[in-house]
Amino acid sequence: MQPSTNSTPTLPTAGDTTSNDRPDVQRAPLPRWPFILIGVAAAVVGLLPWLLTGMRLPLQNLWAADTMPDDMPLVLLPLSQYELSTIASLLVIGGAVAGIAARALRPRTPRGGFALLGFGLLLVQVVAVAQPAIVVGAGLRDDLWSGVYLAAVLAVAVLALLVATLVFWLVARAPRAGAVIGLSIAAVLAAGWLHLLLAPDPVFTGEPTWLWAAVRWVPAVLVGTAIAWGGVGTAGRVVAAVASLAILWVGPALITAVSAAAGSRVLAREPVEMLDYAARVFGMALTDPALVVPPLVVAVCVAGVGLVVRALVGRSEQRATPTIGA
């Protein structure tokens, strides 16, 4: 008997997931060895703004010897209480870049390729955390407060490394709803990353002013773009869109609070007062309409425009698709 030829195959539409989200789409796999290099390259991209500064360790309040800024040792991360948000941005952006690369290459990833890419990313980032920790530990005074300071700053760096790993996995492996959340976490830290990239020279005058005004809106635009890419066609994606807007709301307030509290030399030896000050700054930054409302409005507008464009493109593709088996 001959198989029936009257069946009509189902054609994908713009509402369906892309080939990167469909395991049934098979392509010839790439060799394994480039994947570890991709992971390494993604980590280096994340660290790039700091590498361009010359990598001089910021001056330390508890440094054992009087040292000029240009004589401080070279480190892979600016391990300092004044650079906590910078540390987070350098690591998390690297994780996001690796995740985007892994997701884009998923249809052609060989067995073990994802693990190799993650290994390359973590290899560089773990070294980037460990090397400055060793250098700072060797240069600080030999007293209790130096040990507490190093442990606290290193704990923040390790936490940032864990968040970078989570973002990498979400963007690379999770369904689109999870990937949108991972991209939104990285988006909140993108402004700090761009600030350091565009102004690697510590002597910075803030010119041109329009450029620095534009950088402020980058997280909102990226969050809106991520929501548009993910779509809102399922309950999970709607939840992810709302969660992304919450991240855009809470994330900058948290960064502001931590930076303000950790950067206060007056509170350096008063941890209880430092936490109280951070909580008060967080509350003010979280509830100030001038800080909160504009980025959320921009993100919603960008997402709305993106979703409309996506729907129009989908309809256009449906009209252009010929009927098979008619």
Summary of the structure (lengths in Angstrom):
residues: 326
radius of gyration: 23.2
end to end distance: 22.4
largest distance: 90.5
contacts: 1039
relative contact order: 0.12
helix: 71%
strand: 1%
